[in-house]
Amino acid sequence: MLTAAPLDTEHSLLPLKAKHLQLDENNNVEELAEVTDALVPFYDGKSVLVTGGTGFLGKVLIEKLLRACEGVTAVYILLRPKRGLTSEQRYREFVRHPVFERIRSKTPQLLTKLICVGGDISLPLLGLSESDRRTLLERVHVVFHVAATVRFNEALVEAAILNTIGTKQLLELCTGMRQLQSVVHVSTAYSNACRREVDEVVYPPPMDPERFIQCVQLLPGEVIGAIATQLQGAHPNTYTLTKAITEQLVAQYAERLPLCIVRPSIVTGAVAEPYPGWIDNVHGITGIMMEIGRGTISSIMCDERCTMDVIPVDIVCNTLIAAAWENANTTVTPIRVYNCTSGQVNGIKWHEYGRITQSCAVRNPTKHVLLYPGFRFRTNRLVHKLVELLLHFLPAYLFDALVRARGGQPIMARLARRFQRAADTGEFFAMHEWTFRNGNLRRLGDRVRRDRAADGFRCDVAGLNWEAYIEAYMLGIRRFVLKDDMDSLEQARAKLRQLLWFKRALQLAGLLLAYYLCALLFYPSGA
């Protein structure tokens, strides 16, 4: 049940101030749009709805809205029951999350603006009660649709329900919102992964959204699973497929709603907010960086010559907030898309990123380090699999055997398999390179920079020092994920020195064994 803030009658039934503009053939606005409000004051008196608020990006977005846009009236967060907890119980857990520590210590009253709405993006009508639905229809001005499954290997039915059907149900809700001024849909830069150059436009999807939804809703799950490969086509996984279809769906609703799309690339730890290096999960590249630091990864399938494309979570968060502001003032036809990416702004090669990561792992080791950090990017699958078997799985099984002999619970082999799956699902993105055009993002960044009151809303990585950022990111993994404070640093460095000697001893033993085998081969006894 939603506990709603009082309706702000001063801002109720506000007329839309958006100026509708047409894009030319180069995706440029034909006339200069005038933004009537500065960014932060735009949110004064506004009520915001966020889906996917408990996810990594969602948490950072909500924290920034509450802390930096203090004039916001309410932030409604859609929460579903999970793991035996009700929506209200999850809400009480959520407000105690470490991401809100700065707000709790300085302005705890801001957390009262965070309001739980019991619902589920995968259920008909979002699983909302009639009273909650009525409240949202009457009060919400801005919607951030962040909810999605980001699991690349999700079954097609589940990915479709969460990414496509759930989005349609939310957009249907938005069509009835009386004060709605802006809706921001979060997609992915890889929604068109089969294209090497991606402009800030919605491309034709591999399948009509309505037909796709009908197939998912009418056909049995086993039939969908059987034809999933054919439906997927050139897409590397169900995630990018459903995101591509959903973008077209959103574009269709843009005729009735003030919509825009933000496409982040690989979302990584924070540059500055809520804390430098902030991260709270081990998904994707974060898990790989963590295991590089612990020394348990020796080989990664990746073309190190490619420019990678990662974008810090707080840059994405700022882009979402600024995009909603710009979109409320100037909607465009066709729908405005922001490629929130780094490669064309301040790119970094996989080789350089890996070098810095390993250097940081050695300079500031964690007490959880197991082997001396050292890995290589490879494009030869056979060599990669051989190294993976000898240096990933063999040590893991040996370690588990020792733990089992002592009566402990073996976990290393399970962890090795988990991170192997993570590396495998990300392999496509590590072996290819894209050119993401981002003129809209750059213009948005320029507009924010001209707003002197919006200094804390950086929307791009221009000028970012990658070495300093990656070091903060690695320290963030150490602090927020591994729960390893800096007090243990000297102890970890001593352990790392021992592991280096152990590595050198193994290398020496390997050389001696190779010499012995060569001697047996070329100088057999008695010859």
Solvent accessible surface area in square Angstrom, and as a share of the most:
residue,aa,sasa,rsa
1,M,152,0.68
2,L,15,0.07
3,T,106,0.62
4,A,42,0.32
5,A,22,0.17
6,P,116,0.73
7,L,74,0.37
8,D,46,0.24
9,T,107,0.62
10,E,140,0.63
11,H,43,0.19
12,S,33,0.21
13,L,126,0.63
14,L,51,0.25
15,P,101,0.63
16,L,100,0.50
17,K,104,0.44
18,A,33,0.26
19,K,84,0.35
20,H,119,0.53
21,L,5,0.02
22,Q,94,0.42
23,L,13,0.06
24,D,41,0.21
25,E,160,0.72
26,N,102,0.52
27,N,25,0.13
28,N,56,0.29
29,V,45,0.26
30,E,115,0.51
31,E,90,0.41
32,L,147,0.73
33,A,10,0.08
34,E,128,0.57
35,V,37,0.21
36,T,92,0.54
37,D,40,0.21
38,A,38,0.29
39,L,0,0.00
40,V,34,0.19
41,P,65,0.41
42,F,4,0.02
43,Y,0,0.00
44,D,62,0.32
45,G,7,0.07
46,K,13,0.05
47,S,7,0.05
48,V,0,0.00
49,L,3,0.01
50,V,0,0.00
51,T,1,0.00
52,G,23,0.22
53,G,1,0.01
54,T,45,0.26
55,G,35,0.33
56,F,32,0.13
57,L,19,0.09
58,G,0,0.00
59,K,15,0.06
60,V,2,0.01
61,L,0,0.00
62,I,0,0.00
63,E,1,0.00
64,K,5,0.02
65,L,0,0.00
66,L,0,0.00
67,R,42,0.15
68,A,29,0.22
69,C,1,0.00
70,E,95,0.43
71,G,31,0.30
72,V,1,0.01
73,T,34,0.20
74,A,1,0.00
75,V,0,0.00
76,Y,1,0.00
77,I,0,0.00
78,L,18,0.09
79,L,4,0.02
80,R,100,0.36
81,P,85,0.54
82,K,71,0.30
83,R,175,0.64
84,G,83,0.80
85,L,48,0.24
86,T,73,0.42
87,S,12,0.08
88,E,53,0.24
89,Q,69,0.31
90,R,27,0.10
91,Y,41,0.15
92,R,121,0.44
93,E,82,0.37
94,F,12,0.05
95,V,30,0.17
96,R,153,0.56
97,H,44,0.19
98,P,73,0.46
99,V,0,0.00
100,F,0,0.00
101,E,86,0.38
102,R,66,0.24
103,I,1,0.01
104,R,68,0.25
105,S,79,0.51
106,K,151,0.64
107,T,36,0.21
108,P,73,0.46
109,Q,109,0.48
110,L,8,0.04
111,L,22,0.11
112,T,107,0.62
113,K,44,0.19
114,L,2,0.01
115,I,9,0.04
116,C,5,0.03
117,V,0,0.00
118,G,17,0.16
119,G,6,0.05
120,D,23,0.12
121,I,16,0.08
122,S,38,0.25
123,L,85,0.42
124,P,103,0.65
125,L,118,0.59
126,L,2,0.01
127,G,36,0.34
128,L,24,0.12
129,S,49,0.32
130,E,119,0.53
131,S,36,0.23
132,D,4,0.02
133,R,60,0.22
134,R,119,0.43
135,T,21,0.12
136,L,1,0.00
137,L,36,0.18
138,E,53,0.24
139,R,39,0.14
140,V,0,0.00
141,H,6,0.03
142,V,0,0.00
143,V,0,0.00
144,F,0,0.00
145,H,4,0.02
146,V,20,0.12
147,A,15,0.12
148,A,34,0.26
149,T,11,0.07
150,V,91,0.52
151,R,153,0.56
152,F,56,0.23
153,N,99,0.51
154,E,27,0.12
155,A,58,0.45
156,L,7,0.03
157,V,32,0.18
158,E,79,0.35
159,A,0,0.00
160,A,0,0.00
161,I,52,0.26
162,L,50,0.25
163,N,3,0.02
164,T,0,0.00
165,I,15,0.08
166,G,0,0.00
167,T,1,0.01
168,K,50,0.21
169,Q,37,0.17
170,L,0,0.00
171,L,3,0.01
172,E,77,0.34
173,L,2,0.01
174,C,1,0.00
175,T,57,0.33
176,G,37,0.36
177,M,14,0.06
178,R,162,0.59
179,Q,4,0.02
180,L,12,0.06
181,Q,7,0.03
182,S,0,0.00
183,V,0,0.00
184,V,0,0.00
185,H,4,0.02
186,V,11,0.06
187,S,4,0.03
188,T,7,0.04
189,A,0,0.00
190,Y,14,0.05
191,S,0,0.00
192,N,12,0.06
193,A,0,0.00
194,C,68,0.41
195,R,96,0.35
196,R,105,0.38
197,E,100,0.45
198,V,0,0.00
199,D,65,0.33
200,E,6,0.03
201,V,48,0.28
202,V,32,0.18
203,Y,31,0.12
204,P,107,0.67
205,P,30,0.19
206,P,75,0.47
207,M,27,0.12
208,D,60,0.31
209,P,1,0.01
210,E,62,0.28
211,R,148,0.54
212,F,1,0.00
213,I,7,0.04
214,Q,98,0.43
215,C,35,0.21
216,V,13,0.07
217,Q,113,0.50
218,L,141,0.70
219,L,66,0.33
220,P,69,0.43
221,G,44,0.42
222,E,131,0.59
223,V,58,0.33
224,I,1,0.00
225,G,49,0.47
226,A,77,0.59
227,I,60,0.30
228,A,18,0.14
229,T,106,0.62
230,Q,134,0.60
231,L,39,0.19
232,Q,37,0.16
233,G,56,0.54
234,A,76,0.59
235,H,15,0.07
236,P,38,0.24
237,N,15,0.08
238,T,14,0.08
239,Y,21,0.08
240,T,0,0.00
241,L,2,0.01
242,T,0,0.00
243,K,7,0.03
244,A,7,0.06
245,I,1,0.00
246,T,0,0.00
247,E,3,0.01
248,Q,43,0.19
249,L,1,0.00
250,V,0,0.00
251,A,23,0.18
252,Q,68,0.30
253,Y,9,0.04
254,A,30,0.23
255,E,156,0.70
256,R,150,0.55
257,L,14,0.07
258,P,18,0.12
259,L,8,0.04
260,C,0,0.00
261,I,0,0.00
262,V,0,0.00
263,R,0,0.00
264,P,7,0.04
265,S,9,0.06
266,I,42,0.21
267,V,45,0.26
268,T,0,0.00
269,G,0,0.00
270,A,0,0.00
271,V,35,0.20
272,A,50,0.38
273,E,32,0.14
274,P,0,0.00
275,Y,38,0.14
276,P,83,0.52
277,G,0,0.00
278,W,5,0.02
279,I,2,0.01
280,D,45,0.23
281,N,30,0.15
282,V,37,0.21
283,H,126,0.56
284,G,42,0.40
285,I,23,0.12
286,T,3,0.02
287,G,1,0.01
288,I,21,0.11
289,M,3,0.01
290,M,15,0.07
291,E,5,0.02
292,I,7,0.04
293,G,6,0.06
294,R,26,0.10
295,G,5,0.04
296,T,26,0.15
297,I,13,0.07
298,S,21,0.14
299,S,3,0.02
300,I,18,0.09
301,M,11,0.05
302,C,1,0.01
303,D,21,0.11
304,E,66,0.29
305,R,182,0.66
306,C,14,0.08
307,T,32,0.18
308,M,4,0.02
309,D,11,0.06
310,V,0,0.00
311,I,0,0.00
312,P,0,0.00
313,V,0,0.00
314,D,7,0.03
315,I,3,0.02
316,V,0,0.00
317,C,1,0.01
318,N,6,0.03
319,T,0,0.00
320,L,0,0.00
321,I,0,0.00
322,A,0,0.00
323,A,0,0.00
324,A,0,0.00
325,W,5,0.02
326,E,10,0.04
327,N,1,0.00
328,A,4,0.03
329,N,5,0.02
330,T,0,0.00
331,T,21,0.12
332,V,12,0.07
333,T,55,0.32
334,P,77,0.49
335,I,12,0.06
336,R,12,0.04
337,V,0,0.00
338,Y,0,0.00
339,N,0,0.00
340,C,0,0.00
341,T,0,0.00
342,S,1,0.01
343,G,16,0.15
344,Q,76,0.34
345,V,35,0.20
346,N,34,0.18
347,G,39,0.37
348,I,11,0.06
349,K,93,0.40
350,W,26,0.09
351,H,94,0.42
352,E,59,0.26
353,Y,6,0.02
354,G,5,0.04
355,R,107,0.39
356,I,4,0.02
357,T,2,0.01
358,Q,54,0.24
359,S,35,0.23
360,C,2,0.01
361,A,3,0.03
362,V,50,0.29
363,R,98,0.36
364,N,23,0.12
365,P,2,0.01
366,T,9,0.05
367,K,79,0.34
368,H,67,0.30
369,V,0,0.00
370,L,48,0.24
371,L,57,0.28
372,Y,47,0.18
373,P,1,0.01
374,G,23,0.22
375,F,26,0.11
376,R,159,0.58
377,F,29,0.12
378,R,42,0.15
379,T,78,0.45
380,N,83,0.42
381,R,120,0.44
382,L,144,0.72
383,V,63,0.36
384,H,7,0.03
385,K,76,0.32
386,L,101,0.50
387,V,23,0.13
388,E,8,0.04
389,L,108,0.54
390,L,90,0.45
391,L,91,0.45
392,H,25,0.11
393,F,22,0.09
394,L,89,0.44
395,P,44,0.28
396,A,4,0.03
397,Y,112,0.43
398,L,105,0.52
399,F,84,0.35
400,D,7,0.04
401,A,50,0.39
402,L,114,0.57
403,V,34,0.20
404,R,145,0.53
405,A,89,0.69
406,R,215,0.78
407,G,71,0.68
408,G,37,0.36
409,Q,138,0.61
410,P,26,0.16
411,I,72,0.36
412,M,19,0.09
413,A,8,0.06
414,R,129,0.47
415,L,34,0.17
416,A,21,0.16
417,R,96,0.35
418,R,104,0.38
419,F,14,0.06
420,Q,47,0.21
421,R,127,0.46
422,A,31,0.24
423,A,29,0.22
424,D,61,0.32
425,T,46,0.27
426,G,25,0.25
427,E,26,0.12
428,F,54,0.22
429,F,15,0.06
430,A,9,0.07
431,M,51,0.23
432,H,60,0.27
433,E,72,0.32
434,W,20,0.07
435,T,33,0.19
436,F,3,0.01
437,R,102,0.37
438,N,5,0.02
439,G,28,0.27
440,N,9,0.05
441,L,0,0.00
442,R,108,0.39
443,R,103,0.38
444,L,0,0.00
445,G,1,0.01
446,D,59,0.31
447,R,31,0.11
448,V,6,0.04
449,R,138,0.50
450,R,162,0.59
451,D,20,0.11
452,R,217,0.79
453,A,71,0.55
454,A,2,0.02
455,D,123,0.64
456,G,42,0.41
457,F,7,0.03
458,R,88,0.32
459,C,2,0.01
460,D,7,0.04
461,V,0,0.00
462,A,53,0.41
463,G,76,0.73
464,L,19,0.09
465,N,93,0.47
466,W,22,0.08
467,E,74,0.33
468,A,60,0.46
469,Y,7,0.03
470,I,0,0.00
471,E,42,0.19
472,A,25,0.20
473,Y,0,0.00
474,M,20,0.09
475,L,54,0.27
476,G,2,0.02
477,I,4,0.02
478,R,8,0.03
479,R,139,0.51
480,F,27,0.11
481,V,35,0.20
482,L,31,0.16
483,K,147,0.62
484,D,2,0.01
485,D,82,0.43
486,M,101,0.45
487,D,136,0.70
488,S,13,0.08
489,L,20,0.10
490,E,112,0.50
491,Q,124,0.55
492,A,0,0.00
493,R,70,0.26
494,A,38,0.29
495,K,71,0.30
496,L,9,0.04
497,R,138,0.50
498,Q,126,0.56
499,L,26,0.13
500,L,52,0.26
501,W,190,0.67
502,F,104,0.43
503,K,60,0.25
504,R,119,0.44
505,A,58,0.45
506,L,99,0.49
507,Q,85,0.38
508,L,103,0.51
509,A,54,0.42
510,G,39,0.38
511,L,122,0.61
512,L,109,0.54
513,L,105,0.52
514,A,49,0.38
515,Y,161,0.61
516,Y,126,0.48
517,L,98,0.49
518,C,66,0.40
519,A,32,0.25
520,L,90,0.45
521,L,129,0.64
522,F,137,0.57
523,Y,171,0.65
524,P,70,0.44
525,S,114,0.74
526,G,90,0.86
527,A,116,0.90
